Amino acid sequence: MTPFHLLLSLGILVLFHSDWNKSFSFFAISAFLIGYGSEVLGVHTGFPFGNYRYGTVLGIQLFEVPLMIGVNWLLLVYLTGNLFSKKIKNNWLAAALGAGLMVGIDFLIEPVAMKLDFWSWEMNEIPLSNYIGWLAVGYLIHLIFRKASFQKGNPISSFLLINLIAFFIILNFIV
């Protein structure tokens, strides 16, 4: 259900997105490619996240990484970025808070991901480098989000962020 949930969330999010311009397209493509590319690098080198491999649960893979992972990075940056878009004027601080929130969400995702074979870690231990890598990659994509010139106020993004967090909290209790 996770790939379906992620695609449904992204579909709803873009349905409510109002400012379709080149800057938004640049952000969306960059978020997908940087997130996805960092995962390809991670799977093949261990940098920046640590040593892991993907299972088959998340669907179609390219370079041993599910395409859904790029969707996940785009979705998470957009949702967490929107949370701080109007409240914090400083781009560096907002990017740091958004990336930090993403790391917090990853704490919820990791136990579920391992139990459901989304991915597995070497020696079944989540390394600290995973969270540091998430923070660094998330920060970079958040800076692009902040610098991109498009309307950041999406009326559904807070609801979807709560939904995503609740989804993984519930899965932590179920699995």
N, C-alpha and C positions, 0 to 999 in steps of 0.2 A: 504493500500500500504506500510505502514511502515515495517511490517515484511518482505515483499518481498524485499524492498529496503535494509534492513539490511543484509539479507541473500545474496542478489546479491553482495553487497559491500564486504562482507566477502569472497564470492566465488572468486571475482576478485582479492582481496588482496592475498589470498593464492595461486592463480594461478601465481602471480608474485613473490611470496616468493621463494627464491632460496636455503635457507640453512635448509633443513629438517633434524634435528638431535634430539637427546634426550633432549637437553637443550631447543630447541624451543618447543618441545612437552610439556615439563615441564612448560614452561612459559604459553603456550596456555591453558593447562588444569587448571593451577593455576589461571590465569586471569578469566576464565569462572567460576570456583568454588568459588573463593573468592568474585567476583562480585555478583554472584547468591546467595551465602550463606549470604552475607551481606544484600541482599534484603529480603531473607526469614526471617532473624533475624529482619530486620526493620518492615516488615509487622506484625510479631507476637509480637514484644516487643516495637516498636517505636524507638529502637536504631539501628543504629546510625543516621537515617535520619529524624525521626519524625513519626507521626501517619498518615498512608495512607493505601490505598487498591488498588489492581489492578482491572481494568475492563477486559472485554473479548476480546478487540480489538487486543491485541498482540499475541493471539493464545493459544496454549496448555500450561496449567499450572501444576506445581507440587509444592505442599505446598503453594498454593495460589499465586504463582509468575510465570509469563510466562517464559518459557525456553529461549525465545528471549532476555530476560534481560541479561543473561549470555553472549550471542552473542554480545550484545551492549557493555558490559564492555570490552570484549576481543578486539573488533573492535576499540573502543575509545582509549584504552591504546596503542595498536599497532600503530595506526595512529598518536596520539600525541607524543608517544615515538620516533617514527621514525623522527619526525620533529626536535627533539633535539639530536638525536643519534650521529651525526658526528660533530655538532656545539659546543657541551658542553661536556667537558671531565669529570667534576665533577658529579658523580652519584647522590649525594644528591640534588644538584642544578637542574640537569636535571629532576629528579623525581618530585621535587617541581614545576618546570615550567610546566611539562606535566600534573600534577594533577591540577594545576591552570587553564590551558587551558581547561581541561575537565569540571571544574566548570563553566567556561565561556560558554562552549557549553551547559551545563545544563541550564543556564539562557535562552537559546533559546528553549530548549526542553520543559521545564516546562509549559509554557502557552499553547503550542500546545497539550501536553499530557493531560492536564486537559480538554481542549475543546473537544478533540476526545475520551475521556474516556479511555485513556491508563491506567491512575490511577487517584485517587482523594485524596485530602488532607482533613484532619479533619478541619472543618469550612472553607473549600475552601481557606485556606491560606498556602502558602509555607513557612515552618519555616526555620529560619536561620540554624537550626541543619541539614537540608537537604544538604546545601552547605558545611557545615563543615564536615559532613559525607562523601560527595563526595570527598572532598579534602583529608581526611584521608585514605579512601579506595583506591582512585586513587593513592595516594602517595605510599602506600604499594605495589600495583600491579606494579607501575612504577619502584620501586626498584628491583622487581623480573625481570622485563623486562631488566633493565640495567645490572643486575648481570648475567643474562642468556647468555651463550656463543653461540651465533649464529649471522649470518650476518644480520645486522639491516637495511641495505640499500635496500629498496624496491622501485623500480622506479615509481610505481603507487600510493604510499601511500599519497603523498602531494595532488595529484589530488583527491583522494577519500576523504581526509580530507576536502578540499574545497567543494567538492560535498555534503558531509554530512552537513556541516555548511550552505551551500546555500539552501539545502533541507528544513532545519528547519527555516531558515529566510523566505523563500517563504511561507511555511506553516503558519508562524505567520501573514502574510499579507492576506492569503486566508481564514483561519478559524477564 
